[in-house]
């Protein structure tokens, strides 16, 4: 499993579980924000210096999604709810996740040492957590740029109206 397939699978599950009763355009409208919310997991772990396997992250996110269904909480906007839930989950389970990250880091270092080709690949390729964090940052930059262009367009239209 790689980061894009993890994101695609979580998006598929979100669409099937939480957007099934809504028009497809609602899911498409929220899709970029959902990708950023999923990337929050990687960003939060990256900030703490934790490294996890993608299977671990996938299982953790699936457990989180199933807890949404079990709780029966009314969700007004899924991207913000998901992002805040991921952050809260990481804060609440920080000690367990840190122990898991240390164990994962030890196993990862052992694999790097024993596999010379893996060592070269590890230097060239970013880790899954770094990829997820960069996705979060890229989507955040795109949203800021979009909002700035919207503001500029509105300002231009107001100036044109004032001239007329």
N, C-alpha and C positions, 0 to 999 in steps of 0.2 A: 504494500500500500504506500502511496506517496501523498504529498500534501494536496494536490489538485483532486485526486480521487477521494480523499477523506472529506474535503469540502463538498464535492459533488454528492457523496453519499449522505452527509448530514443535511444538505439542502433537500435532497430527495425525501428524506424522512420528515423533515419539517413540512414540506409541501403536502405529503400524504397525511400527516397527523394533524396539522394545524391550519392548513389552507385548503383542505379538501372541500369544505362547504362554501368556500368563497370563489368568486370568479378568478380565473387564471391570471388576469391582469394585476390583481392585488399581490400575488406572489411575485410576479415579474417586477412590479414597482419596488417591492421590498428586498429583492434578491441581492443587490449590491450591499445594502445595509446588513443583511444576514451574513454575507461573506465577511464583512468587517467584524461582526459580532463573534463569528466563529474564530476569526483571527485573534480575538481578544485573549483566548486561551494561550496561544503562542506568545503573545506580547507580555502577558502577566508572568508566564514562566521565564521568558527571556529576561525580564527585569530582575527576577530573583536568581537568575543563573542556573535554573533547573533545565535538565534535558530528559525528555521522555521518548519512548518509541511511539510511533504513530498508532499502533494497535492499542496502547494504553490510553492515549488521548481519545481515540475513537470510542473505546468502551466507556470512558468517563463521560464524554459528551452524550452518548446514548443513555447512560444512567440518568443524566441530568434531564434529558428530554422526556424520559419515562416518568420522572418525578413531577414534571409539569402536568402530565396527563393525570397522574394519581391525585395530585393536590386539588385539581378541579378549579384552580384560580382563574378568574376571568382575565384574559390577557388583552390589553387594549392595542398595543403595538409590539409585535414579536421581536423585532431587532433590539430594541432597548431592553425589553424584559430578558432576552437571552443574554445580552452583554452584561447586565447587572447581576443576573443569576450566576454567570461564569465567575465574575469577580468575587461575589459573595461566597461561592463554593470554594474558590481557591483560598480566600481568607480563612474560612471556617476549617478547612482541611489542610492547612499549610504544613503542620508538623508531619502528617502522614505523607503528603506529597513530597516533602523534602527528603524523608527517609527513602521513599521510592526513587526519587531522582538520584540520590547518592548511590543506591544499589545499581540503578541503570547506568550511571556514569562509570562505576567500577567495571561493569560488564562491557561497556562500550570501549573503555580503555584497554581491557584485555583483548578484545577483538582487534583493535587497532595495532596492538603490539604483535599479535600472532599472524596477522594478515598484512603482508607488505603492500600488496595492491590496494588493500582497504585503507592503508595509511596515506597513500598518495591521493586516493579518492576523497578521504576525509579532509585533506588540506584544500582541495579544489572545490568540493561541494559543500554548501552550507547545510547545517543540520535542519531537521524538520521544524524544530522550534524557531530557528532563525527565519525559515521560509514563511511560517505562519505569522511571525512578527512583522516581517517585511510586507506581507499582504495587508495586514492591519494598517501599517503606516501608509502604504500606497493608496488604499481606498480612502483613508483620512485626507490625504493630500488632494485626491481627485474631488472629494466633496467640497473642500475649501475652495479649490479653483472654480468649481461649478457655482458655488454661492457667490464668489467674487464677480464672475461674469454676469450672473443674474443681477447683481447690484449695479454693475456698470450699465447694463442694458436698461434697467429701470431709470437710472439717472439720465441716460441719453434721451429716453422717451419723455421724461419730465422737462428736460431742456427744450426739446422740440415743441412740446405743447405750450411752453411759455413763450416761444418765439411766434407761434401762430396766434 
